[in-house]
Amino acid sequence: MGINEWIETNEPWDSLCDEIDTFYLKAGGLLSLSPPTTVEPADSFFYDPRDPSPAYGGNRFNPFSPSMKIGPWDIRDSVEARGDNLIYTTDVLPNDVTVVGKPKVQLYVSSNRRDTDFAVRLCDVYPDGRSIIMGQGIRRARFRNGYEVHDVVLMNPDSVYLLEIELYDIGLTFLAGHRVRIVITSSIYPMFDRNLNNGDSMYVPGDTLVAKNFVYHDRIHPSRLILPVSSAIGVAEGERNKPRENTLRIYPNPFNSSCKIFAPCGSEVRIYDLLGRLIFKGTCSHKKAGNSDSMLFGSNSKKRCELIWQPAQQIPSGIYVIKILVAADKKTTCYAKVAFVK
C-alpha cells in the first residue's frame, strides 16, 4: 500500500525489513526521531468502559460484528474527535518510509486502577489532513509480562510500567509529504473486549470503573513507536535525500487519452481489466530520458524506458492493472493500478 506496487520475494516477506526506525513520543503530541533528553510531564486521558472508544476501520475482521467497518478509513471524526485519547504525529516526512512487518509501540504507563487496557491505532496522515487508520493493537495491563497464568499480575495504582503493544503485520509506504500518527486509547470496541477496570474476572458482567491513564515520555521513560523498514528508504538513514529507484511508474494517473508506463528497459508489460482479462501486451523500449523522467526517477532515470498506452476506442473507462515482467531475470514482477477516464 502507499506506492501501489506488488513486490515478490522468495524469502519470508518480512525479510524485506533490514532496519528499524524509532519515533519517540514527545510533549505537544510529537513523534520524533530524537529521544527525549529532559523531564517532560506525562500525558493523561480518561477511559470509561460504558463509553468505549469505537472500532472504526483497521486490519482485523470481527466475525461477531460483520457490519463493523474494516480497512483504511478516516478516523478523525469517529475516534480522534473524542476526548478519550492521546495523539502523537511526526513532522511532514521528507522521504518515503516503507514499513514491512509488525510495528511495535513501547509505552511507559500508569493508571489509578488495578487493571486497564492500552490500545494503539497506526495512521497515515495525508497532506489534506485525513487520518487513515492502517493498523491497530492492544495490551491488557495484567498481561504485561506474558499470557500464561503465572504471568498475570495486576497493577499497583500510580506505579509506572512498560507495556509493549504489537500491531498486526503490515506492508505500507508512508509517502513523502505525509505524516505518521499513533492514537492511544484504552479500547477499540467491539473489535476487542472492554476492560471494566475493576481487576476482577474477565469476560463476565461486573461493575465498571472510570480509569485515569497516563503515558510517560521523558528521559527515563522513552515511550516509542518502532517501525520495521526497508533500509533503502528509512528516514533514519544517513542518505535521507537519496532518490528511490522505482521499478514501475505510470504518468499521468488518472489519464483520459494515453499514459506513459516507465519500467526497466526491455520489461514486458501486460495490462488487465478487473476481471483478469488481458487487454494489452507490449515492451518498454529504449529511449533517452528527458526532464520529466528525471523528476520521476531522479538519477535512476537513465535505467528506465517507456511504453505509451493509448487504449483502443472500445476500451471503457475504469481501473486497470498493469503488470511488468522485469527484463533482467524474467522472474521479478511488479504491479500497479491505473485509472482510465474518457
Secondary structure, DSSP 8 states (H G I E B T S, - for coil): --S------SS-GGGG--EEEEEEEETTTEEESS---S----EEEEE-TTS--B--SBS---TT-TTS--BS-B-IIIIITSSS-EEEE----SS-EEEEE--EEEEEEEESSS--EEEEEEEEE-TTS-EEEEEEEEEEGGGTT-SSGGG-----TT--EEEEEE---EEEEE-TT-EEEEEEES--BTTS----SS-S-SSS------EEEEEEBSSSSB-EEEEEE-TTT-TTSS-TT-----S-EEESSSBSS-EEEEEETT-EEEEE-TT--EEEEEE-B-----HHHHHHHGGGGGGEEEEEE---TT--SEEEEEEEE-TTTS--EEEEEEEE--
